[in-house]
Amino acid sequence: MILVIDNYDSFAYNLVQRLGELGWESLVYRN
């Protein structure tokens, strides 16, 4: 599992989507 911290930009969600395509589970927290 990977923790992604969202700084209110689209990068975090693009990263989570890409990680999901690679089979990683991600958790997003807003900053």
HTML snippet that shows the backbone in 3Dmol.js (N, CA, C, O; Angstrom):
<script src="https://3Dmol.org/build/3Dmol-min.js"></script>
<div id="view" style="width:600px;height:400px;position:relative"></div>
<script>
const pdb = `
ATOM      1  N   MET A   1       0.851  -1.182   0.000  1.00  0.00           N
ATOM      2  CA  MET A   1       0.000   0.000   0.000  1.00  0.00           C
ATOM      3  C   MET A   1       0.890   1.236   0.000  1.00  0.00           C
ATOM      4  O   MET A   1       1.931   1.271   0.656  1.00  0.00           O
ATOM      5  N   ILE A   2       0.467   2.233  -0.737  1.00  0.00           N
ATOM      6  CA  ILE A   2       1.205   3.491  -0.842  1.00  0.00           C
ATOM      7  C   ILE A   2       0.312   4.628  -0.363  1.00  0.00           C
ATOM      8  O   ILE A   2      -0.845   4.731  -0.771  1.00  0.00           O
ATOM      9  N   LEU A   3       0.847   5.469   0.493  1.00  0.00           N
ATOM     10  CA  LEU A   3       0.138   6.656   0.964  1.00  0.00           C
ATOM     11  C   LEU A   3       0.505   7.823   0.060  1.00  0.00           C
ATOM     12  O   LEU A   3       1.685   8.117  -0.133  1.00  0.00           O
ATOM     13  N   VAL A   4      -0.510   8.492  -0.497  1.00  0.00           N
ATOM     14  CA  VAL A   4      -0.308   9.663  -1.348  1.00  0.00           C
ATOM     15  C   VAL A   4      -0.952  10.851  -0.652  1.00  0.00           C
ATOM     16  O   VAL A   4      -2.119  10.787  -0.265  1.00  0.00           O
ATOM     17  N   ILE A   5      -0.204  11.929  -0.490  1.00  0.00           N
ATOM     18  CA  ILE A   5      -0.730  13.147   0.134  1.00  0.00           C
ATOM     19  C   ILE A   5      -1.131  14.116  -0.971  1.00  0.00           C
ATOM     20  O   ILE A   5      -0.310  14.510  -1.800  1.00  0.00           O
ATOM     21  N   ASP A   6      -2.400  14.491  -0.969  1.00  0.00           N
ATOM     22  CA  ASP A   6      -2.958  15.365  -2.000  1.00  0.00           C
ATOM     23  C   ASP A   6      -2.779  16.820  -1.593  1.00  0.00           C
ATOM     24  O   ASP A   6      -3.258  17.245  -0.542  1.00  0.00           O
ATOM     25  N   ASN A   7      -2.089  17.576  -2.430  1.00  0.00           N
ATOM     26  CA  ASN A   7      -1.900  19.008  -2.198  1.00  0.00           C
ATOM     27  C   ASN A   7      -2.860  19.829  -3.056  1.00  0.00           C
ATOM     28  O   ASN A   7      -2.521  20.916  -3.524  1.00  0.00           O
ATOM     29  N   TYR A   8      -4.066  19.290  -3.255  1.00  0.00           N
ATOM     30  CA  TYR A   8      -5.125  19.977  -4.009  1.00  0.00           C
ATOM     31  C   TYR A   8      -4.720  20.268  -5.453  1.00  0.00           C
ATOM     32  O   TYR A   8      -5.002  21.340  -5.987  1.00  0.00           O
ATOM     33  N   ASP A   9      -4.058  19.302  -6.067  1.00  0.00           N
ATOM     34  CA  ASP A   9      -3.779  19.404  -7.497  1.00  0.00           C
ATOM     35  C   ASP A   9      -4.096  18.050  -8.136  1.00  0.00           C
ATOM     36  O   ASP A   9      -4.341  17.073  -7.428  1.00  0.00           O
ATOM     37  N   SER A  10      -4.093  17.992  -9.435  1.00  0.00           N
ATOM     38  CA  SER A  10      -4.486  16.755 -10.107  1.00  0.00           C
ATOM     39  C   SER A  10      -3.372  15.713 -10.109  1.00  0.00           C
ATOM     40  O   SER A  10      -3.624  14.553 -10.436  1.00  0.00           O
ATOM     41  N   PHE A  11      -2.157  16.095  -9.755  1.00  0.00           N
ATOM     42  CA  PHE A  11      -1.039  15.154  -9.803  1.00  0.00           C
ATOM     43  C   PHE A  11      -1.283  13.937  -8.919  1.00  0.00           C
ATOM     44  O   PHE A  11      -1.009  12.810  -9.331  1.00  0.00           O
ATOM     45  N   ALA A  12      -1.790  14.150  -7.718  1.00  0.00           N
ATOM     46  CA  ALA A  12      -1.998  13.041  -6.782  1.00  0.00           C
ATOM     47  C   ALA A  12      -2.954  12.007  -7.373  1.00  0.00           C
ATOM     48  O   ALA A  12      -2.702  10.807  -7.267  1.00  0.00           O
ATOM     49  N   TYR A  13      -4.025  12.447  -7.980  1.00  0.00           N
ATOM     50  CA  TYR A  13      -4.994  11.495  -8.514  1.00  0.00           C
ATOM     51  C   TYR A  13      -4.493  10.834  -9.788  1.00  0.00           C
ATOM     52  O   TYR A  13      -4.827   9.679 -10.053  1.00  0.00           O
ATOM     53  N   ASN A  14      -3.697  11.545 -10.585  1.00  0.00           N
ATOM     54  CA  ASN A  14      -3.063  10.907 -11.740  1.00  0.00           C
ATOM     55  C   ASN A  14      -2.103   9.820 -11.271  1.00  0.00           C
ATOM     56  O   ASN A  14      -2.038   8.744 -11.865  1.00  0.00           O
ATOM     57  N   LEU A  15      -1.363  10.103 -10.210  1.00  0.00           N
ATOM     58  CA  LEU A  15      -0.424   9.133  -9.653  1.00  0.00           C
ATOM     59  C   LEU A  15      -1.163   7.909  -9.116  1.00  0.00           C
ATOM     60  O   LEU A  15      -0.749   6.777  -9.368  1.00  0.00           O
ATOM     61  N   VAL A  16      -2.241   8.125  -8.384  1.00  0.00           N
ATOM     62  CA  VAL A  16      -3.025   7.013  -7.830  1.00  0.00           C
ATOM     63  C   VAL A  16      -3.603   6.156  -8.955  1.00  0.00           C
ATOM     64  O   VAL A  16      -3.611   4.928  -8.858  1.00  0.00           O
ATOM     65  N   GLN A  17      -4.081   6.789 -10.010  1.00  0.00           N
ATOM     66  CA  GLN A  17      -4.629   6.035 -11.134  1.00  0.00           C
ATOM     67  C   GLN A  17      -3.547   5.180 -11.783  1.00  0.00           C
ATOM     68  O   GLN A  17      -3.778   4.012 -12.096  1.00  0.00           O
ATOM     69  N   ARG A  18      -2.381   5.753 -11.982  1.00  0.00           N
ATOM     70  CA  ARG A  18      -1.275   5.015 -12.606  1.00  0.00           C
ATOM     71  C   ARG A  18      -0.813   3.857 -11.715  1.00  0.00           C
ATOM     72  O   ARG A  18      -0.557   2.757 -12.203  1.00  0.00           O
ATOM     73  N   LEU A  19      -0.710   4.111 -10.415  1.00  0.00           N
ATOM     74  CA  LEU A  19      -0.312   3.048  -9.490  1.00  0.00           C
ATOM     75  C   LEU A  19      -1.327   1.909  -9.506  1.00  0.00           C
ATOM     76  O   LEU A  19      -0.953   0.739  -9.430  1.00  0.00           O
ATOM     77  N   GLY A  20      -2.610   2.251  -9.604  1.00  0.00           N
ATOM     78  CA  GLY A  20      -3.654   1.234  -9.690  1.00  0.00           C
ATOM     79  C   GLY A  20      -3.512   0.379 -10.935  1.00  0.00           C
ATOM     80  O   GLY A  20      -3.735  -0.831 -10.893  1.00  0.00           O
ATOM     81  N   GLU A  21      -3.141   1.008 -12.044  1.00  0.00           N
ATOM     82  CA  GLU A  21      -2.921   0.260 -13.280  1.00  0.00           C
ATOM     83  C   GLU A  21      -1.764  -0.721 -13.131  1.00  0.00           C
ATOM     84  O   GLU A  21      -1.738  -1.768 -13.777  1.00  0.00           O
ATOM     85  N   LEU A  22      -0.808  -0.373 -12.274  1.00  0.00           N
ATOM     86  CA  LEU A  22       0.354  -1.235 -12.054  1.00  0.00           C
ATOM     87  C   LEU A  22       0.118  -2.268 -10.954  1.00  0.00           C
ATOM     88  O   LEU A  22       0.995  -3.082 -10.666  1.00  0.00           O
ATOM     89  N   GLY A  23      -1.078  -2.236 -10.334  1.00  0.00           N
ATOM     90  CA  GLY A  23      -1.430  -3.230  -9.336  1.00  0.00           C
ATOM     91  C   GLY A  23      -1.197  -2.808  -7.899  1.00  0.00           C
ATOM     92  O   GLY A  23      -1.338  -3.625  -6.989  1.00  0.00           O
ATOM     93  N   TRP A  24      -0.843  -1.551  -7.673  1.00  0.00           N
ATOM     94  CA  TRP A  24      -0.610  -1.057  -6.311  1.00  0.00           C
ATOM     95  C   TRP A  24      -1.903  -0.522  -5.718  1.00  0.00           C
ATOM     96  O   TRP A  24      -2.727   0.064  -6.419  1.00  0.00           O
ATOM     97  N   GLU A  25      -2.070  -0.731  -4.423  1.00  0.00           N
ATOM     98  CA  GLU A  25      -3.197  -0.157  -3.698  1.00  0.00           C
ATOM     99  C   GLU A  25      -2.731   1.158  -3.086  1.00  0.00           C
ATOM    100  O   GLU A  25      -1.659   1.209  -2.482  1.00  0.00           O
ATOM    101  N   SER A  26      -3.512   2.213  -3.229  1.00  0.00           N
ATOM    102  CA  SER A  26      -3.114   3.533  -2.747  1.00  0.00           C
ATOM    103  C   SER A  26      -4.170   4.110  -1.818  1.00  0.00           C
ATOM    104  O   SER A  26      -5.359   3.816  -1.940  1.00  0.00           O
ATOM    105  N   LEU A  27      -3.716   4.929  -0.896  1.00  0.00           N
ATOM    106  CA  LEU A  27      -4.584   5.639   0.031  1.00  0.00           C
ATOM    107  C   LEU A  27      -4.247   7.117  -0.090  1.00  0.00           C
ATOM    108  O   LEU A  27      -3.079   7.495  -0.009  1.00  0.00           O
ATOM    109  N   VAL A  28      -5.269   7.965  -0.284  1.00  0.00           N
ATOM    110  CA  VAL A  28      -5.042   9.396  -0.487  1.00  0.00           C
ATOM    111  C   VAL A  28      -5.521  10.175   0.730  1.00  0.00           C
ATOM    112  O   VAL A  28      -6.655  10.008   1.178  1.00  0.00           O
ATOM    113  N   TYR A  29      -4.656  11.019   1.256  1.00  0.00           N
ATOM    114  CA  TYR A  29      -5.010  11.958   2.321  1.00  0.00           C
ATOM    115  C   TYR A  29      -4.855  13.364   1.791  1.00  0.00           C
ATOM    116  O   TYR A  29      -3.891  13.672   1.090  1.00  0.00           O
ATOM    117  N   ARG A  30      -5.808  14.218   2.127  1.00  0.00           N
ATOM    118  CA  ARG A  30      -5.715  15.619   1.704  1.00  0.00           C
ATOM    119  C   ARG A  30      -4.851  16.387   2.678  1.00  0.00           C
ATOM    120  O   ARG A  30      -4.942  16.187   3.890  1.00  0.00           O
ATOM    121  N   ASN A  31      -4.019  17.259   2.156  1.00  0.00           N
ATOM    122  CA  ASN A  31      -3.104  18.055   2.969  1.00  0.00           C
ATOM    123  C   ASN A  31      -3.852  19.170   3.659  1.00  0.00           C
ATOM    124  O   ASN A  31      -3.251  19.955   4.393  1.00  0.00           O
TER     125      ASN A  31
END
`;
const viewer = $3Dmol.createViewer("view");
viewer.addModel(pdb, "pdb");
viewer.setStyle({}, {cartoon: {color: "spectrum"}});
viewer.zoomTo();
viewer.render();
</script>
